[in-house]
Amino acid sequence: MSPHDRFKNLSPESIYLDLHHQDELAALLYKNSWINPADKIVMIEKPGEGNMNFVARVKTNSTSIIVKQSRPWVEKYPQISAPVRRIFVEAAFYNALTHDSFYNSFCPSIIGFDAKNFLLALEDLGEGADCTFIYKRDASLEDAALFSLIDFVSRLHNTPLGNRQGFPGNTELKKLNYTHIFYYPYLEDNGFDLDTIQPGLQHIAMQYKNNGMLKERLKNLGDVYLQKGNTLIHGDYYPGSWLKTKSGIKIIDPEFSHLGSPEFDIGVMMAHLKMAQLENKLKQVWGHYKMPAGFSVPLMLSFCGVEIMRRVIGLAQLPLHLRLQEKSEILELAAQLIQNPKENLLF
């Protein structure tokens, strides 16, 4: 069964979109009044590499918007099923921030939401690129951009919940994420040969796949991840969700957001700076981030180790410019952070 067929079986009224059938997308945009009926669509293009959802940039003779559609699979990995209602969570995240003008400089505004077709129309933040360039050797991230990223997540973690108690639980997507973060990478035979990524990596990974104490600790951390917390978190706060534009840093793709542990966001952020070999940035994050009440440093460090481990030996690979020995060393560090989290290991 093709992804197209799977989506049609979900709801006979839903319309599957792709860049090869642009008339359907155009018709929906006009029907939903997301573009002016008098405007002419001049271009529909893919704005960048998306992981979870179908994304298109639609340009007319007077404006440009971003359209996202979730389907019951992961866009980058169609063989992996995923909860189709994740687009509702992304819309809820942006809506939760609209009351505060601070966030308007970071996040796109919502133009419209078509629940029947799992379709979200967003303000186009302009030409830009995500921050995955930092994984290249000798690349860096300007201090101004880094401080913007820290300011955003600090504000997010310290904003009183208010009516956010009704924020979607996002339980199904959290369970999927749990599998690929805390479980799948540690299966001895999960069907993913790491030697296809880098010869010798499968052998290095086996010592962690066979480590019972490590896997027990991972299960405990996964249980914490699945718990409902008191803080709205982004849920995937890594360079692919950081957009660098002419008007500054923007934050996108919050479909993994939920009420959870702020330590998870910061642990993920730290992990990616470490994998990008930007050790000098770690202390800047730590010095500038405003910890909310009850923040656990050991938990953050453990989540940092978890994110390193799953990105190096899990399915969600990154364009890391690390030699095999460097991956071996960073995996050893990650295991230490997971099992015996101490600040001096990272800083």
N, C-alpha and C positions, 0 to 999 in steps of 0.2 A: 504494500500500500504506500503510495506517495504521500509526502507531507501535505500536498494539496488536498488529497482525498481525506486524510485524517481531520483536517480543519473543517471540511464541508460536513463530515459526519457529526462534528460537535454541535453544530447549529445550522439547520438548512437555510436560515435567513442570513447567515454571515457571508461576507465577501472576502475571499482570499486575495491579497494584493501581492504583486511582484512588479519588478521594473520592466518586464516584458509585456505586461498588459496594463499600460498606463491609462487607457480610457476608463477602466473601472475606478481607478484612484481619482482621476479628474472628476468623474461623475459624482463620487462621494463628497468631494470637496465642495462642489457647487451645491449639492443637495443639502449639506450641513451648513451652508452659508459661511464656510471658513475662508473663502475668497470671494471677492466681489464678482457678481455675475457678469459685470461689464469687462472684467479683466480677462486677459488671454494668458493661458499657461504657455510659457516659452521653454521651460526645461524641467525635467524631473530626473534627479540624479541621486546616487548613493553618497551621503556626506562623509562617510568614514567606515571603518571596520567595526561593526556592531557584533556583540556576542549573543545577547539574549533575544533581541527583537528585530523584526523588519523595520528599517528606517529609511526614509526618503526625504530629500530636500526638494520642495516644489517652488519654482520661481515663476512669477507672473510678470507682466509688464510694469507692475507697481509695487510688488512686495515679494517676500520669500518666507516660507514657513517650513517647519519640520513636522513630519508625520511619522508616528510610530505605531506599530501593530504587534500585539503579542499573539502567539499561536501556541498550541499544546505541545511544543517541542522547543528546543534551544536552537536559535537561528544558525549559530556557528556549527553546532553538532546536532543535525536533524534526527539522529538515531536516539537522542536523549529526550525523553518526555519531560514536560515542564508545565506547571499550572498556568492555564491561559489567563487567569484573572490577575496576574501580576501587574498588568497595566493599570488596574484599579489602584494598586498600592502606590505606583509612581505618581498617579494623579493626586492621591491623598497626601503624599509627601509635599508636593508643590503647593497644594491648597493649604496645608498646615502652616506654611511659612509666609503666606501672602499678607498676614496681618502686620508683619515686621518689615519695614522698608530696608533694613540692613540686608536681608536675603535677596531683595530684588536686583541687587548688583551682581549676584552670583548665579541665580537660577532663572531659567526661562519662564515666562508667564504662559498660562494655559489659554489657548485660543478656543478650543472646544474638545469635547469628549463624546465619542460615539460608543456607548457601552455595548450595543448589539453587535458591533463589528470589532470590539476590542481595540479601538482606534483612538489615539490621542494626538491632537494637533498642538504644537508648541511654537512659541516665538523662536525665530531663527537667530541664534546668537552671533551669526556672522562667520566668515571664514576663519578657521583655526585648526589646531591639531591637538590631539590629546598628548599627555606628558609621558607616553611610553618611550619617547626618545631618550629619557634619562638612563635607560638600561645600556646604552652604548658606552663603550669605553671612552673616558675623558669627557663625557657629557656632564652637564651640571644642571642645577635648577636655581634660578636667581633668587636671592634672599626675599625680594619683594613678592615673588610668586609663592614661595614657601610660607611666608608670614600670612599671606592671604588665605592659604589653605588651612593654616592653624587657626586663624581668626574665625573662619567659618565653622570649623568643627568644634571649637571652644564655645562659640555662641550656641550652636545646636545642642550641645551637651548640657549647657547651663540654663537654657530657657525653661521656665516652669512649664509643667505639662499642660495645665489648663484643660481645654477640651480635647487634648490629644489622647486622653484615656480611651476614647472611642476609635483610635487609629486601628486600621485592619491588623489582625494578628499575623498575617502573612505566613501562616503555619506550614502550608504545603511547600512554599518555596524555601522556607527555612529547613525543612526536612530534606529537600533535594540538596541544598547547600551543605547540610550536615554530612550527607553521604559522601560528597566529593571533597570535603575538607577533613573530616575526622575518621572516615572509614575506608573508602575506595583506595586511596593511595597505599594503604597498608595491607591489602590483600596480596598474598604471595603470588597468586595467578589471577590477575584481573583483566587479562586480555590486552594489556597495554605494554608493549615491549619498549622499555626506556632506552634501549640501545639504538632504536630508530631516531631518537632525539640526539643522543650522544653516545658513541660506543664506550662501553664500560660503566655506564650509569646504572644499568640494571643490577649489576653485581654490587655496586655501592649501596643501592637501595635495599638490598635483601637483608642487611643487618638491622634495618629499622622495621622491615616487614615481619621479621622473626623475633622482635623484641616485645615480649609479653608485658613487661612492666610499662614500657612506653605506650603500648596500645591501651592499657588500663587507664593510664593518666589521660590519654586522648579521649577515652569514653567519658571520663568525668568532666573534662573541659567541654565536650560536645553537649553534655547535659546542661551545663551552664548556658551555653549558646542558645539552646532550645527554650530556656525559661523566659517568661515574660518579665521584662525589667521596667524601670521607671523613667527611662531616658529614650527619646527618639534618636535613633542612630541611622546613619546612611546605609550601612550594611555591606558596602563594597568600596571602601574609601581607598582606592589605589589609583595609580597614574592613568589608567584607562578611563576613569571617571572624572579626571581633572582636565578641563579644556582650556588651552592657552589661546586667547584671542587678542585682537588689537586693543580691546577695552579692558583687558585684564583676565584673571583666572575665573573660570566658570565651573560649576559643579553640576554634573549630569548623571543620568542612569541610576536613580535611587530605587529600582524595583525590588532590591533586597532589604529596603528599610523596614524597621519594626521597632517596637518598644523593647529595648534590650540592654546590653552591657556596653557602656561607653568605652570600656577597655578594649572591646573588639575593634572598633574603628581605629583607635590609636595604635593598637598592636599591628593591624594590617598596614597602616601608614608607615610605621617604623620598619616593618619587614621589607617593604618595597624600596625604601631608601637604602636599607642594608644590602639588598640584592643588587641594587644599582651602584653599589660601592661608594655611596655618598655618606660615609661615616661622619664627616664633619657636620652634616645636616641633622643628625640624630640629636645631638645636644641642643641644637637650636629649637627643635620641636619640643624637647623636654623642658627647656627654659621658658618657652613662650606659651605653651598650652596651659590653659586654666582648668585644673582638675575639678570636676564637680564633687560634691560631698560624697564620701564613701568610696571614692575611686581606689581600686586595688592595683598597686604597682606590680606585684607578682602575677596577678591575673593578666595584666596587659602584656607582660614579658612572655608569659606562656602562649598567649594568642599570637604574639609576634613569631614565636618559634613554630607554631602550628601553620601559620601562613607561609613561612619560608619553606617548610617541609612539603606542603601540598603543592606549592608552585614548582618545586624542583622535581618531585617524583610523582605528581598527580597529573590528571588529564589536562587541566587548565594551564598549559605551558605559556611561558613568556619569552619574548625575544632577548633572553639573557645573553650577555657577552662574557660568559664565565667559562674558564677552562675546567676540565674534569676535576683536577685537584682542587680548584677553588670551590666547585660544587660540593666536593667531599668535605671540605673544611666548613662550609656554611651549613651543611646538613648536620655536622657534629655540633656546631653552635646551636642550631635549632633544637636538637634533641636535649641539650643541656638546659636551654630556656624553658622547654616544656616540663622537664622533670625536676629541675632545681633552679627556679627563676631568681637570678640575682642581678642587680643593676650593673655591677662591674663587668658582667658578661657582654653587655651591649654598649655601654657608654665608656 
